[in-house]
Amino acid sequence: MMGLPLIGMMAGGVAGGITAQMENEYGAKARKFGKYGATAIDSAKDLDRKYNVSGNTKVAVESAVYKAKELNEKHDITGNAKRTAEGAYAKARELNEKHDVTGKAKKAASSTIQAASDFNKKYKVRDKIGDAVVSGFQALSKAVHGHTSNQNQQPNH
């Protein structure tokens, strides 16, 4: 089950690496994104070292898991949830057979995807989002490190 997300992350990494090597606007955006992503990761590591975020989170999660197990043993929460879900699934299946909900949802999704694609072609939303993400990383870097970085500076290859 973990294999599929791992393959997706690997494919995304390869695609990002290939894009970063392109000598065009997409390559420049990918390099900036990578640079500011690395800065954000370094900043998160610094904050973790300073405030022990991961250690405190681990303790809180372990405590929450213990309390959840205790409550489940006392009130049979998982058993009740399972029985409720089974009943809801049976009712949903019955409604779908009667009203073709999945068929109608597929048609609606298909037309929504087409409309989104047409909208993106007309207004170039995807490009604007990429620019906004890079700007966001630049602002984060400035806020964390207290200085501005040169927007046009390209990372060394």
C-alpha positions as CSV (number, residue, x, y, z in Angstrom):
1,M,0.0,0.0,0.0
2,M,2.9,2.3,0.7
3,G,4.5,1.5,-2.7
4,L,2.1,3.6,-4.8
5,P,2.8,6.9,-2.9
6,L,6.5,6.2,-2.9
7,I,6.4,5.6,-6.7
8,G,4.5,8.8,-7.2
9,M,7.0,10.8,-5.1
10,M,9.9,9.3,-7.0
11,A,8.2,10.1,-10.4
12,G,7.5,13.6,-9.2
13,G,11.2,14.0,-8.1
14,V,12.4,12.8,-11.5
15,A,10.0,15.1,-13.3
16,G,11.1,18.0,-11.1
17,G,14.8,17.2,-11.7
18,I,14.3,17.0,-15.5
19,T,12.3,20.3,-15.5
20,A,14.9,22.1,-13.4
21,Q,17.5,21.2,-16.1
22,M,15.5,22.8,-18.8
23,E,16.8,26.2,-20.1
24,N,13.5,28.0,-20.3
25,E,11.0,29.7,-17.9
26,Y,9.8,26.3,-16.5
27,G,13.3,25.3,-15.7
28,A,13.9,28.6,-14.0
29,K,10.7,28.3,-11.9
30,A,11.6,24.7,-11.0
31,R,15.1,25.8,-9.8
32,K,13.7,28.7,-7.8
33,F,11.1,26.3,-6.3
34,G,13.8,23.8,-5.3
35,K,16.0,26.6,-3.8
36,Y,13.2,28.0,-1.7
37,G,12.0,24.5,-0.8
38,A,15.4,23.7,0.6
39,T,15.4,26.9,2.5
40,A,12.0,26.1,4.0
41,I,13.3,22.7,5.0
42,D,16.4,24.1,6.7
43,S,14.2,26.7,8.5
44,A,12.0,23.9,9.8
45,K,15.0,21.9,11.0
46,D,16.3,25.0,12.8
47,L,12.9,25.5,14.5
48,D,12.8,21.8,15.5
49,R,16.3,22.0,17.0
50,K,15.4,25.2,18.9
51,Y,11.9,24.1,20.2
52,N,12.1,20.3,20.0
53,V,8.9,20.2,18.0
54,S,9.4,16.6,16.8
55,G,10.1,15.3,20.4
56,N,7.1,17.1,21.9
57,T,4.9,15.9,19.0
58,K,6.0,12.3,19.6
59,V,5.1,12.5,23.3
60,A,1.7,14.1,22.6
61,V,0.9,11.5,19.9
62,E,1.9,8.6,22.2
63,S,-0.3,10.0,24.9
64,A,-3.2,10.5,22.5
65,V,-2.9,6.9,21.2
66,Y,-2.8,5.5,24.7
67,K,-6.0,7.5,25.7
68,A,-7.7,6.5,22.4
69,K,-7.0,2.8,23.1
70,E,-8.3,3.2,26.6
71,L,-11.6,4.8,25.4
72,N,-12.0,2.2,22.7
73,E,-11.7,-0.7,25.2
74,K,-14.2,1.0,27.5
75,H,-16.8,2.1,24.9
76,D,-16.2,-0.2,21.9
77,I,-15.9,2.8,19.6
78,T,-14.4,0.9,16.7
79,G,-17.1,-1.8,16.8
80,N,-19.8,0.8,16.9
81,A,-18.2,2.7,14.1
82,K,-17.9,-0.4,12.0
83,R,-21.5,-1.3,12.4
84,T,-22.6,2.3,11.6
85,A,-20.4,2.3,8.5
86,E,-21.8,-1.0,7.3
87,G,-25.4,0.3,7.7
88,A,-24.5,3.6,5.9
89,Y,-22.8,1.7,3.1
90,A,-25.9,-0.5,2.6
91,K,-28.1,2.6,2.5
92,A,-25.8,4.4,0.1
93,R,-25.7,1.4,-2.2
94,E,-29.5,1.2,-2.2
95,L,-29.8,5.0,-3.0
96,N,-27.2,4.7,-5.8
97,E,-29.1,1.8,-7.4
98,K,-32.3,3.7,-7.3
99,H,-31.0,7.2,-8.4
100,D,-27.8,6.4,-10.3
101,V,-25.8,8.8,-8.1
102,T,-22.4,7.6,-9.2
103,G,-23.3,7.9,-12.9
104,K,-24.5,11.5,-12.4
105,A,-21.4,12.3,-10.3
106,K,-19.1,11.0,-13.1
107,K,-20.8,13.1,-15.6
108,A,-20.6,16.2,-13.4
109,A,-16.9,15.5,-12.6
110,S,-16.1,15.1,-16.3
111,S,-17.7,18.4,-17.2
112,T,-16.0,20.1,-14.2
113,I,-12.6,18.9,-15.3
114,Q,-13.2,20.1,-18.8
115,A,-14.4,23.5,-17.6
116,A,-11.3,23.8,-15.3
117,S,-9.0,22.8,-18.2
118,D,-10.6,25.4,-20.5
119,F,-10.4,28.1,-17.7
120,N,-6.7,27.3,-17.2
121,K,-6.0,27.5,-20.9
122,K,-7.7,30.9,-21.1
123,Y,-6.3,32.5,-17.9
124,K,-3.0,30.5,-17.4
125,V,-3.9,29.8,-13.7
126,R,-1.3,27.0,-13.3
127,D,1.5,29.3,-14.3
128,K,0.3,32.0,-11.9
129,I,0.1,29.5,-9.0
130,G,3.7,28.4,-9.7
131,D,4.8,32.0,-9.5
132,A,2.8,32.5,-6.3
133,V,4.4,29.4,-4.7
134,V,7.9,30.7,-5.5
135,S,7.0,34.2,-4.1
136,G,5.6,32.5,-0.9
137,F,8.9,30.6,-0.4
138,Q,10.8,33.9,-0.9
139,A,8.7,35.6,1.8
140,L,9.1,32.6,4.1
141,S,12.8,32.7,3.6
142,K,12.9,36.5,4.3
143,A,10.7,36.1,7.5
144,V,12.8,33.2,8.9
145,H,16.2,34.5,8.0
146,G,15.5,38.2,8.3
147,H,16.9,39.1,4.9
148,T,15.9,39.2,1.3
149,S,17.3,36.9,-1.3
150,N,18.0,37.8,-4.9
151,Q,14.9,36.7,-6.9
152,N,16.9,36.4,-10.1
153,Q,19.8,34.5,-8.7
154,Q,20.0,31.0,-10.1
155,P,21.3,28.1,-8.0
156,N,24.7,26.7,-9.1
157,H,24.4,23.4,-11.1
